Amino acid sequence: MSLETALWALLAFQIKHYLCDFVLQSGYQVRTKGIYGHPGGFIHSGLHIITSIPALLILGADARGIAIAMAAEFVVHYHTDWTKSQIDRRTQWGFDDARHWMVFGADQLIHQLTYWGMIWVFAFGL
């Protein structure tokens, strides 16, 4: 795989992440992501995996690879968001507290590393 292909896939992942986390995410999803097994968290993570399909196609993934990547992303994304929501709820750190932003940043970093990992797997295999 060329570097150019990997970068196009990364761009697709970045755009979809922005859309799913900052444009399409509803208040319902935000309020319910921290309730384990609640449909709101499933909807949010489901939007993420569906909108990953273009990036996976750019990477040349076949149907099996797409299904595996989507399942893995769903599990990681869902549990990352649930954990962040649990921390937010239990600590109640406000926007003025640097710890809130550290947790938010860690959440976003995990999502970005997931995309990097998917690119790595399709570029170089396991």
Secondary structure, 3 states (H helix, E strand, C coil): CCHHHHHHHHHHHHHHHHHHHHHCCCHHHHHHCCCCCCHHHHHHHHHHHHCCHHHHHHCCCCHHHHHHHHHHHHHHHHHHHHHHHHHHHHHCCCCCCHHHHHHHHHHHHHHHHHHHHHHHHHHHCC
